[in-house]
Amino acid sequence: MPECTTCGTRMSHNDETTKLTEYVCPSCHQTEIAYKPSYRVTA
Ligand SMILES: [Zn+2]
């Protein structure tokens, strides 16, 4: 789990798709999107 860049609180898992994971801070509600490294765009 990443930590909030604003307040340092450990972020909680908010949503997940096949290509990204979304985290939300329980304190300041900042969201962070983590793109999965395994996801590759096929041109
Ligand atoms: Zn925060």
mmCIF file of the protein (N, C-alpha, C, O) and its ligand, coordinates in Angstrom:
data_MODEL
# 
_entry.id   MODEL 
# 
loop_
_entity.id 
_entity.type 
_entity.pdbx_number_of_molecules 
1 polymer     1 
2 non-polymer 1 
# 
_entity_poly.entity_id                      1 
_entity_poly.type                           'polypeptide(L)' 
_entity_poly.nstd_linkage                   no 
_entity_poly.nstd_monomer                   no 
_entity_poly.pdbx_seq_one_letter_code       MPECTTCGTRMSHNDETTKLTEYVCPSCHQTEIAYKPSYRVTA 
_entity_poly.pdbx_seq_one_letter_code_can   MPECTTCGTRMSHNDETTKLTEYVCPSCHQTEIAYKPSYRVTA 
_entity_poly.pdbx_strand_id                 A 
# 
loop_
_entity_poly_seq.entity_id 
_entity_poly_seq.num 
_entity_poly_seq.mon_id 
_entity_poly_seq.hetero 
1 1  MET n 
1 2  PRO n 
1 3  GLU n 
1 4  CYS n 
1 5  THR n 
1 6  THR n 
1 7  CYS n 
1 8  GLY n 
1 9  THR n 
1 10 ARG n 
1 11 MET n 
1 12 SER n 
1 13 HIS n 
1 14 ASN n 
1 15 ASP n 
1 16 GLU n 
1 17 THR n 
1 18 THR n 
1 19 LYS n 
1 20 LEU n 
1 21 THR n 
1 22 GLU n 
1 23 TYR n 
1 24 VAL n 
1 25 CYS n 
1 26 PRO n 
1 27 SER n 
1 28 CYS n 
1 29 HIS n 
1 30 GLN n 
1 31 THR n 
1 32 GLU n 
1 33 ILE n 
1 34 ALA n 
1 35 TYR n 
1 36 LYS n 
1 37 PRO n 
1 38 SER n 
1 39 TYR n 
1 40 ARG n 
1 41 VAL n 
1 42 THR n 
1 43 ALA n 
# 
loop_
_struct_asym.id 
_struct_asym.entity_id 
A 1 
B 2 
# 
loop_
_chem_comp.id 
_chem_comp.type 
_chem_comp.mon_nstd_flag 
ALA 'L-peptide linking' y 
ARG 'L-peptide linking' y 
ASN 'L-peptide linking' y 
ASP 'L-peptide linking' y 
CYS 'L-peptide linking' y 
GLN 'L-peptide linking' y 
GLU 'L-peptide linking' y 
GLY 'peptide linking'   y 
HIS 'L-peptide linking' y 
ILE 'L-peptide linking' y 
LEU 'L-peptide linking' y 
LYS 'L-peptide linking' y 
MET 'L-peptide linking' y 
PRO 'L-peptide linking' y 
SER 'L-peptide linking' y 
THR 'L-peptide linking' y 
TYR 'L-peptide linking' y 
VAL 'L-peptide linking' y 
ZN  non-polymer         . 
# 
_pdbx_entity_nonpoly.entity_id   2 
_pdbx_entity_nonpoly.name        ? 
_pdbx_entity_nonpoly.comp_id     ZN 
# 
_pdbx_nonpoly_scheme.asym_id         B 
_pdbx_nonpoly_scheme.entity_id       2 
_pdbx_nonpoly_scheme.mon_id          ZN 
_pdbx_nonpoly_scheme.ndb_seq_num     1 
_pdbx_nonpoly_scheme.pdb_seq_num     101 
_pdbx_nonpoly_scheme.auth_seq_num    101 
_pdbx_nonpoly_scheme.pdb_mon_id      ZN 
_pdbx_nonpoly_scheme.auth_mon_id     ZN 
_pdbx_nonpoly_scheme.pdb_strand_id   A 
_pdbx_nonpoly_scheme.pdb_ins_code    . 
# 
loop_
_atom_site.group_PDB 
_atom_site.id 
_atom_site.type_symbol 
_atom_site.label_atom_id 
_atom_site.label_alt_id 
_atom_site.label_comp_id 
_atom_site.label_asym_id 
_atom_site.label_entity_id 
_atom_site.label_seq_id 
_atom_site.pdbx_PDB_ins_code 
_atom_site.Cartn_x 
_atom_site.Cartn_y 
_atom_site.Cartn_z 
_atom_site.occupancy 
_atom_site.B_iso_or_equiv 
_atom_site.pdbx_formal_charge 
_atom_site.auth_seq_id 
_atom_site.auth_comp_id 
_atom_site.auth_asym_id 
_atom_site.auth_atom_id 
_atom_site.pdbx_PDB_model_num 
ATOM   1   N  N  . MET A 1 1  ? 0.840   -1.202 0.000   1.00 0.00 ? 1   MET A N  1 
ATOM   2   C  CA . MET A 1 1  ? 0.000   0.000  0.000   1.00 0.00 ? 1   MET A CA 1 
ATOM   3   C  C  . MET A 1 1  ? 0.879   1.257  0.000   1.00 0.00 ? 1   MET A C  1 
ATOM   4   O  O  . MET A 1 1  ? 1.821   1.341  0.788   1.00 0.00 ? 1   MET A O  1 
ATOM   5   N  N  . PRO A 1 2  ? 0.597   2.206  -0.843  1.00 0.00 ? 2   PRO A N  1 
ATOM   6   C  CA . PRO A 1 2  ? 1.345   3.465  -0.832  1.00 0.00 ? 2   PRO A CA 1 
ATOM   7   C  C  . PRO A 1 2  ? 0.884   4.355  0.315   1.00 0.00 ? 2   PRO A C  1 
ATOM   8   O  O  . PRO A 1 2  ? -0.196  4.173  0.877   1.00 0.00 ? 2   PRO A O  1 
ATOM   9   N  N  . GLU A 1 3  ? 1.734   5.321  0.644   1.00 0.00 ? 3   GLU A N  1 
ATOM   10  C  CA . GLU A 1 3  ? 1.343   6.281  1.668   1.00 0.00 ? 3   GLU A CA 1 
ATOM   11  C  C  . GLU A 1 3  ? 0.953   7.588  0.993   1.00 0.00 ? 3   GLU A C  1 
ATOM   12  O  O  . GLU A 1 3  ? 1.484   7.939  -0.061  1.00 0.00 ? 3   GLU A O  1 
ATOM   13  N  N  . CYS A 1 4  ? 0.026   8.299  1.606   1.00 0.00 ? 4   CYS A N  1 
ATOM   14  C  CA . CYS A 1 4  ? -0.454  9.556  1.057   1.00 0.00 ? 4   CYS A CA 1 
ATOM   15  C  C  . CYS A 1 4  ? 0.690   10.559 0.965   1.00 0.00 ? 4   CYS A C  1 
ATOM   16  O  O  . CYS A 1 4  ? 1.420   10.776 1.932   1.00 0.00 ? 4   CYS A O  1 
ATOM   17  N  N  . THR A 1 5  ? 0.835   11.159 -0.195  1.00 0.00 ? 5   THR A N  1 
ATOM   18  C  CA . THR A 1 5  ? 1.914   12.122 -0.389  1.00 0.00 ? 5   THR A CA 1 
ATOM   19  C  C  . THR A 1 5  ? 1.644   13.436 0.340   1.00 0.00 ? 5   THR A C  1 
ATOM   20  O  O  . THR A 1 5  ? 2.555   14.243 0.529   1.00 0.00 ? 5   THR A O  1 
ATOM   21  N  N  . THR A 1 6  ? 0.408   13.648 0.745   1.00 0.00 ? 6   THR A N  1 
ATOM   22  C  CA . THR A 1 6  ? 0.037   14.889 1.418   1.00 0.00 ? 6   THR A CA 1 
ATOM   23  C  C  . THR A 1 6  ? 0.186   14.798 2.932   1.00 0.00 ? 6   THR A C  1 
ATOM   24  O  O  . THR A 1 6  ? 0.778   15.681 3.552   1.00 0.00 ? 6   THR A O  1 
ATOM   25  N  N  . CYS A 1 7  ? -0.349  13.733 3.532   1.00 0.00 ? 7   CYS A N  1 
ATOM   26  C  CA . CYS A 1 7  ? -0.343  13.648 4.993   1.00 0.00 ? 7   CYS A CA 1 
ATOM   27  C  C  . CYS A 1 7  ? 0.394   12.425 5.529   1.00 0.00 ? 7   CYS A C  1 
ATOM   28  O  O  . CYS A 1 7  ? 0.556   12.291 6.742   1.00 0.00 ? 7   CYS A O  1 
ATOM   29  N  N  . GLY A 1 8  ? 0.836   11.544 4.663   1.00 0.00 ? 8   GLY A N  1 
ATOM   30  C  CA . GLY A 1 8  ? 1.630   10.406 5.113   1.00 0.00 ? 8   GLY A CA 1 
ATOM   31  C  C  . GLY A 1 8  ? 0.829   9.238  5.650   1.00 0.00 ? 8   GLY A C  1 
ATOM   32  O  O  . GLY A 1 8  ? 1.406   8.242  6.086   1.00 0.00 ? 8   GLY A O  1 
ATOM   33  N  N  . THR A 1 9  ? -0.480  9.343  5.627   1.00 0.00 ? 9   THR A N  1 
ATOM   34  C  CA . THR A 1 9  ? -1.320  8.246  6.090   1.00 0.00 ? 9   THR A CA 1 
ATOM   35  C  C  . THR A 1 9  ? -1.303  7.106  5.080   1.00 0.00 ? 9   THR A C  1 
ATOM   36  O  O  . THR A 1 9  ? -1.260  7.332  3.871   1.00 0.00 ? 9   THR A O  1 
ATOM   37  N  N  . ARG A 1 10 ? -1.337  5.905  5.581   1.00 0.00 ? 10  ARG A N  1 
ATOM   38  C  CA . ARG A 1 10 ? -1.363  4.768  4.674   1.00 0.00 ? 10  ARG A CA 1 
ATOM   39  C  C  . ARG A 1 10 ? -2.698  4.760  3.934   1.00 0.00 ? 10  ARG A C  1 
ATOM   40  O  O  . ARG A 1 10 ? -3.764  4.807  4.546   1.00 0.00 ? 10  ARG A O  1 
ATOM   41  N  N  . MET A 1 11 ? -2.620  4.699  2.625   1.00 0.00 ? 11  MET A N  1 
ATOM   42  C  CA . MET A 1 11 ? -3.829  4.768  1.815   1.00 0.00 ? 11  MET A CA 1 
ATOM   43  C  C  . MET A 1 11 ? -4.512  3.408  1.759   1.00 0.00 ? 11  MET A C  1 
ATOM   44  O  O  . MET A 1 11 ? -3.881  2.362  1.903   1.00 0.00 ? 11  MET A O  1 
ATOM   45  N  N  . SER A 1 12 ? -5.816  3.458  1.545   1.00 0.00 ? 12  SER A N  1 
ATOM   46  C  CA . SER A 1 12 ? -6.574  2.215  1.464   1.00 0.00 ? 12  SER A CA 1 
ATOM   47  C  C  . SER A 1 12 ? -6.980  1.937  0.024   1.00 0.00 ? 12  SER A C  1 
ATOM   48  O  O  . SER A 1 12 ? -7.132  2.843  -0.795  1.00 0.00 ? 12  SER A O  1 
ATOM   49  N  N  . HIS A 1 13 ? -7.148  0.665  -0.245  1.00 0.00 ? 13  HIS A N  1 
ATOM   50  C  CA . HIS A 1 13 ? -7.525  0.233  -1.581  1.00 0.00 ? 13  HIS A CA 1 
ATOM   51  C  C  . HIS A 1 13 ? -8.933  0.718  -1.905  1.00 0.00 ? 13  HIS A C  1 
ATOM   52  O  O  . HIS A 1 13 ? -9.876  0.456  -1.158  1.00 0.00 ? 13  HIS A O  1 
ATOM   53  N  N  . ASN A 1 14 ? -9.067  1.414  -3.003  1.00 0.00 ? 14  ASN A N  1 
ATOM   54  C  CA . ASN A 1 14 ? -10.359 1.999  -3.348  1.00 0.00 ? 14  ASN A CA 1 
ATOM   55  C  C  . ASN A 1 14 ? -11.026 1.285  -4.518  1.00 0.00 ? 14  ASN A C  1 
ATOM   56  O  O  . ASN A 1 14 ? -12.205 0.934  -4.459  1.00 0.00 ? 14  ASN A O  1 
ATOM   57  N  N  . ASP A 1 15 ? -10.265 1.078  -5.568  1.00 0.00 ? 15  ASP A N  1 
ATOM   58  C  CA . ASP A 1 15 ? -10.844 0.440  -6.748  1.00 0.00 ? 15  ASP A CA 1 
ATOM   59  C  C  . ASP A 1 15 ? -9.717  -0.203 -7.551  1.00 0.00 ? 15  ASP A C  1 
ATOM   60  O  O  . ASP A 1 15 ? -8.560  0.211  -7.477  1.00 0.00 ? 15  ASP A O  1 
ATOM   61  N  N  . GLU A 1 16 ? -10.079 -1.207 -8.305  1.00 0.00 ? 16  GLU A N  1 
ATOM   62  C  CA . GLU A 1 16 ? -9.066  -1.866 -9.111  1.00 0.00 ? 16  GLU A CA 1 
ATOM   63  C  C  . GLU A 1 16 ? -9.665  -2.338 -10.417 1.00 0.00 ? 16  GLU A C  1 
ATOM   64  O  O  . GLU A 1 16 ? -10.758 -2.902 -10.453 1.00 0.00 ? 16  GLU A O  1 
ATOM   65  N  N  . THR A 1 17 ? -8.930  -2.098 -11.487 1.00 0.00 ? 17  THR A N  1 
ATOM   66  C  CA . THR A 1 17 ? -9.337  -2.601 -12.790 1.00 0.00 ? 17  THR A CA 1 
ATOM   67  C  C  . THR A 1 17 ? -8.205  -3.465 -13.319 1.00 0.00 ? 17  THR A C  1 
ATOM   68  O  O  . THR A 1 17 ? -7.220  -3.704 -12.620 1.00 0.00 ? 17  THR A O  1 
ATOM   69  N  N  . THR A 1 18 ? -8.343  -3.931 -14.542 1.00 0.00 ? 18  THR A N  1 
ATOM   70  C  CA . THR A 1 18 ? -7.306  -4.782 -15.112 1.00 0.00 ? 18  THR A CA 1 
ATOM   71  C  C  . THR A 1 18 ? -6.017  -4.015 -15.369 1.00 0.00 ? 18  THR A C  1 
ATOM   72  O  O  . THR A 1 18 ? -4.946  -4.613 -15.471 1.00 0.00 ? 18  THR A O  1 
ATOM   73  N  N  . LYS A 1 19 ? -6.118  -2.698 -15.472 1.00 0.00 ? 19  LYS A N  1 
ATOM   74  C  CA . LYS A 1 19 ? -4.917  -1.931 -15.827 1.00 0.00 ? 19  LYS A CA 1 
ATOM   75  C  C  . LYS A 1 19 ? -4.422  -0.967 -14.771 1.00 0.00 ? 19  LYS A C  1 
ATOM   76  O  O  . LYS A 1 19 ? -3.319  -0.433 -14.893 1.00 0.00 ? 19  LYS A O  1 
ATOM   77  N  N  . LEU A 1 20 ? -5.213  -0.732 -13.740 1.00 0.00 ? 20  LEU A N  1 
ATOM   78  C  CA . LEU A 1 20 ? -4.737  0.175  -12.701 1.00 0.00 ? 20  LEU A CA 1 
ATOM   79  C  C  . LEU A 1 20 ? -5.369  -0.126 -11.353 1.00 0.00 ? 20  LEU A C  1 
ATOM   80  O  O  . LEU A 1 20 ? -6.408  -0.780 -11.258 1.00 0.00 ? 20  LEU A O  1 
ATOM   81  N  N  . THR A 1 21 ? -4.717  0.366  -10.325 1.00 0.00 ? 21  THR A N  1 
ATOM   82  C  CA . THR A 1 21 ? -5.248  0.248  -8.979  1.00 0.00 ? 21  THR A CA 1 
ATOM   83  C  C  . THR A 1 21 ? -5.412  1.652  -8.416  1.00 0.00 ? 21  THR A C  1 
ATOM   84  O  O  . THR A 1 21 ? -4.524  2.492  -8.564  1.00 0.00 ? 21  THR A O  1 
ATOM   85  N  N  . GLU A 1 22 ? -6.537  1.906  -7.777  1.00 0.00 ? 22  GLU A N  1 
ATOM   86  C  CA . GLU A 1 22 ? -6.782  3.230  -7.228  1.00 0.00 ? 22  GLU A CA 1 
ATOM   87  C  C  . GLU A 1 22 ? -6.794  3.149  -5.705  1.00 0.00 ? 22  GLU A C  1 
ATOM   88  O  O  . GLU A 1 22 ? -7.444  2.284  -5.117  1.00 0.00 ? 22  GLU A O  1 
ATOM   89  N  N  . TYR A 1 23 ? -6.056  4.076  -5.076  1.00 0.00 ? 23  TYR A N  1 
ATOM   90  C  CA . TYR A 1 23 ? -6.009  4.146  -3.624  1.00 0.00 ? 23  TYR A CA 1 
ATOM   91  C  C  . TYR A 1 23 ? -6.586  5.479  -3.184  1.00 0.00 ? 23  TYR A C  1 
ATOM   92  O  O  . TYR A 1 23 ? -6.513  6.473  -3.906  1.00 0.00 ? 23  TYR A O  1 
ATOM   93  N  N  . VAL A 1 24 ? -7.157  5.486  -1.994  1.00 0.00 ? 24  VAL A N  1 
ATOM   94  C  CA . VAL A 1 24 ? -7.686  6.730  -1.452  1.00 0.00 ? 24  VAL A CA 1 
ATOM   95  C  C  . VAL A 1 24 ? -7.205  6.895  -0.013  1.00 0.00 ? 24  VAL A C  1 
ATOM   96  O  O  . VAL A 1 24 ? -7.143  5.934  0.754   1.00 0.00 ? 24  VAL A O  1 
ATOM   97  N  N  . CYS A 1 25 ? -6.866  8.138  0.335   1.00 0.00 ? 25  CYS A N  1 
ATOM   98  C  CA . CYS A 1 25 ? -6.423  8.428  1.689   1.00 0.00 ? 25  CYS A CA 1 
ATOM   99  C  C  . CYS A 1 25 ? -7.641  8.593  2.596   1.00 0.00 ? 25  CYS A C  1 
ATOM   100 O  O  . CYS A 1 25 ? -8.540  9.373  2.282   1.00 0.00 ? 25  CYS A O  1 
ATOM   101 N  N  . PRO A 1 26 ? -7.682  7.873  3.710   1.00 0.00 ? 26  PRO A N  1 
ATOM   102 C  CA . PRO A 1 26 ? -8.825  7.970  4.617   1.00 0.00 ? 26  PRO A CA 1 
ATOM   103 C  C  . PRO A 1 26 ? -8.861  9.287  5.390   1.00 0.00 ? 26  PRO A C  1 
ATOM   104 O  O  . PRO A 1 26 ? -9.887  9.643  5.971   1.00 0.00 ? 26  PRO A O  1 
ATOM   105 N  N  . SER A 1 27 ? -7.747  10.002 5.395   1.00 0.00 ? 27  SER A N  1 
ATOM   106 C  CA . SER A 1 27 ? -7.691  11.254 6.150   1.00 0.00 ? 27  SER A CA 1 
ATOM   107 C  C  . SER A 1 27 ? -8.074  12.463 5.301   1.00 0.00 ? 27  SER A C  1 
ATOM   108 O  O  . SER A 1 27 ? -8.944  13.242 5.689   1.00 0.00 ? 27  SER A O  1 
ATOM   109 N  N  . CYS A 1 28 ? -7.423  12.624 4.134   1.00 0.00 ? 28  CYS A N  1 
ATOM   110 C  CA . CYS A 1 28 ? -7.676  13.816 3.319   1.00 0.00 ? 28  CYS A CA 1 
ATOM   111 C  C  . CYS A 1 28 ? -8.335  13.486 1.980   1.00 0.00 ? 28  CYS A C  1 
ATOM   112 O  O  . CYS A 1 28 ? -8.567  14.365 1.151   1.00 0.00 ? 28  CYS A O  1 
ATOM   113 N  N  . HIS A 1 29 ? -8.630  12.199 1.788   1.00 0.00 ? 29  HIS A N  1 
ATOM   114 C  CA . HIS A 1 29 ? -9.351  11.750 0.600   1.00 0.00 ? 29  HIS A CA 1 
ATOM   115 C  C  . HIS A 1 29 ? -8.641  12.039 -0.718  1.00 0.00 ? 29  HIS A C  1 
ATOM   116 O  O  . HIS A 1 29 ? -9.265  12.168 -1.771  1.00 0.00 ? 29  HIS A O  1 
ATOM   117 N  N  . GLN A 1 30 ? -7.336  12.135 -0.624  1.00 0.00 ? 30  GLN A N  1 
ATOM   118 C  CA . GLN A 1 30 ? -6.587  12.262 -1.866  1.00 0.00 ? 30  GLN A CA 1 
ATOM   119 C  C  . GLN A 1 30 ? -6.534  10.893 -2.524  1.00 0.00 ? 30  GLN A C  1 
ATOM   120 O  O  . GLN A 1 30 ? -6.353  9.880  -1.849  1.00 0.00 ? 30  GLN A O  1 
ATOM   121 N  N  . THR A 1 31 ? -6.689  10.865 -3.819  1.00 0.00 ? 31  THR A N  1 
ATOM   122 C  CA . THR A 1 31 ? -6.639  9.591  -4.526  1.00 0.00 ? 31  THR A CA 1 
ATOM   123 C  C  . THR A 1 31 ? -5.324  9.465  -5.282  1.00 0.00 ? 31  THR A C  1 
ATOM   124 O  O  . THR A 1 31 ? -4.727  10.455 -5.703  1.00 0.00 ? 31  THR A O  1 
ATOM   125 N  N  . GLU A 1 32 ? -4.896  8.231  -5.438  1.00 0.00 ? 32  GLU A N  1 
ATOM   126 C  CA . GLU A 1 32 ? -3.678  7.975  -6.186  1.00 0.00 ? 32  GLU A CA 1 
ATOM   127 C  C  . GLU A 1 32 ? -3.917  6.800  -7.106  1.00 0.00 ? 32  GLU A C  1 
ATOM   128 O  O  . GLU A 1 32 ? -4.454  5.767  -6.704  1.00 0.00 ? 32  GLU A O  1 
ATOM   129 N  N  . ILE A 1 33 ? -3.509  6.977  -8.345  1.00 0.00 ? 33  ILE A N  1 
ATOM   130 C  CA . ILE A 1 33 ? -3.682  5.926  -9.335  1.00 0.00 ? 33  ILE A CA 1 
ATOM   131 C  C  . ILE A 1 33 ? -2.344  5.237  -9.569  1.00 0.00 ? 33  ILE A C  1 
ATOM   132 O  O  . ILE A 1 33 ? -1.346  5.890  -9.871  1.00 0.00 ? 33  ILE A O  1 
ATOM   133 N  N  . ALA A 1 34 ? -2.331  3.942  -9.432  1.00 0.00 ? 34  ALA A N  1 
ATOM   134 C  CA . ALA A 1 34 ? -1.119  3.183  -9.689  1.00 0.00 ? 34  ALA A CA 1 
ATOM   135 C  C  . ALA A 1 34 ? -1.365  2.280  -10.896 1.00 0.00 ? 34  ALA A C  1 
ATOM   136 O  O  . ALA A 1 34 ? -2.144  1.329  -10.839 1.00 0.00 ? 34  ALA A O  1 
ATOM   137 N  N  . TYR A 1 35 ? -0.690  2.604  -11.965 1.00 0.00 ? 35  TYR A N  1 
ATOM   138 C  CA . TYR A 1 35 ? -0.847  1.785  -13.162 1.00 0.00 ? 35  TYR A CA 1 
ATOM   139 C  C  . TYR A 1 35 ? -0.041  0.505  -13.031 1.00 0.00 ? 35  TYR A C  1 
ATOM   140 O  O  . TYR A 1 35 ? 1.109   0.520  -12.593 1.00 0.00 ? 35  TYR A O  1 
ATOM   141 N  N  . LYS A 1 36 ? -0.640  -0.568 -13.406 1.00 0.00 ? 36  LYS A N  1 
ATOM   142 C  CA . LYS A 1 36 ? 0.022   -1.856 -13.279 1.00 0.00 ? 36  LYS A CA 1 
ATOM   143 C  C  . LYS A 1 36 ? 1.120   -2.007 -14.335 1.00 0.00 ? 36  LYS A C  1 
ATOM   144 O  O  . LYS A 1 36 ? 0.889   -1.768 -15.520 1.00 0.00 ? 36  LYS A O  1 
ATOM   145 N  N  . PRO A 1 37 ? 2.311   -2.404 -13.894 1.00 0.00 ? 37  PRO A N  1 
ATOM   146 C  CA . PRO A 1 37 ? 3.435   -2.543 -14.817 1.00 0.00 ? 37  PRO A CA 1 
ATOM   147 C  C  . PRO A 1 37 ? 3.225   -3.658 -15.829 1.00 0.00 ? 37  PRO A C  1 
ATOM   148 O  O  . PRO A 1 37 ? 3.862   -3.675 -16.883 1.00 0.00 ? 37  PRO A O  1 
ATOM   149 N  N  . SER A 1 38 ? 2.347   -4.574 -15.514 1.00 0.00 ? 38  SER A N  1 
ATOM   150 C  CA . SER A 1 38 ? 2.117   -5.697 -16.419 1.00 0.00 ? 38  SER A CA 1 
ATOM   151 C  C  . SER A 1 38 ? 1.203   -5.308 -17.580 1.00 0.00 ? 38  SER A C  1 
ATOM   152 O  O  . SER A 1 38 ? 1.094   -6.009 -18.586 1.00 0.00 ? 38  SER A O  1 
ATOM   153 N  N  . TYR A 1 39 ? 0.555   -4.164 -17.395 1.00 0.00 ? 39  TYR A N  1 
ATOM   154 C  CA . TYR A 1 39 ? -0.352  -3.731 -18.457 1.00 0.00 ? 39  TYR A CA 1 
ATOM   155 C  C  . TYR A 1 39 ? 0.424   -3.099 -19.597 1.00 0.00 ? 39  TYR A C  1 
ATOM   156 O  O  . TYR A 1 39 ? 1.191   -2.157 -19.397 1.00 0.00 ? 39  TYR A O  1 
ATOM   157 N  N  . ARG A 1 40 ? 0.219   -3.622 -20.783 1.00 0.00 ? 40  ARG A N  1 
ATOM   158 C  CA . ARG A 1 40 ? 0.917   -3.076 -21.936 1.00 0.00 ? 40  ARG A CA 1 
ATOM   159 C  C  . ARG A 1 40 ? -0.084  -2.627 -22.999 1.00 0.00 ? 40  ARG A C  1 
ATOM   160 O  O  . ARG A 1 40 ? -1.062  -3.309 -23.306 1.00 0.00 ? 40  ARG A O  1 
ATOM   161 N  N  . VAL A 1 41 ? 0.203   -1.476 -23.531 1.00 0.00 ? 41  VAL A N  1 
ATOM   162 C  CA . VAL A 1 41 ? -0.650  -0.956 -24.588 1.00 0.00 ? 41  VAL A CA 1 
ATOM   163 C  C  . VAL A 1 41 ? -0.229  -1.583 -25.909 1.00 0.00 ? 41  VAL A C  1 
ATOM   164 O  O  . VAL A 1 41 ? 0.942   -1.533 -26.288 1.00 0.00 ? 41  VAL A O  1 
ATOM   165 N  N  . THR A 1 42 ? -1.168  -2.157 -26.587 1.00 0.00 ? 42  THR A N  1 
ATOM   166 C  CA . THR A 1 42 ? -0.874  -2.719 -27.889 1.00 0.00 ? 42  THR A CA 1 
ATOM   167 C  C  . THR A 1 42 ? -1.172  -1.680 -28.960 1.00 0.00 ? 42  THR A C  1 
ATOM   168 O  O  . THR A 1 42 ? -2.323  -1.288 -29.152 1.00 0.00 ? 42  THR A O  1 
ATOM   169 N  N  . ALA A 1 43 ? -0.163  -1.251 -29.635 1.00 0.00 ? 43  ALA A N  1 
ATOM   170 C  CA . ALA A 1 43 ? -0.318  -0.179 -30.623 1.00 0.00 ? 43  ALA A CA 1 
ATOM   171 C  C  . ALA A 1 43 ? -1.048  -0.655 -31.882 1.00 0.00 ? 43  ALA A C  1 
ATOM   172 O  O  . ALA A 1 43 ? -1.257  0.129  -32.809 1.00 0.00 ? 43  ALA A O  1 
HETATM 173 ZN ZN . ZN  B 2 .  ? -3.795  12.120 3.082   1.00 0.00 2 101 ZN  A ZN 1 
# 
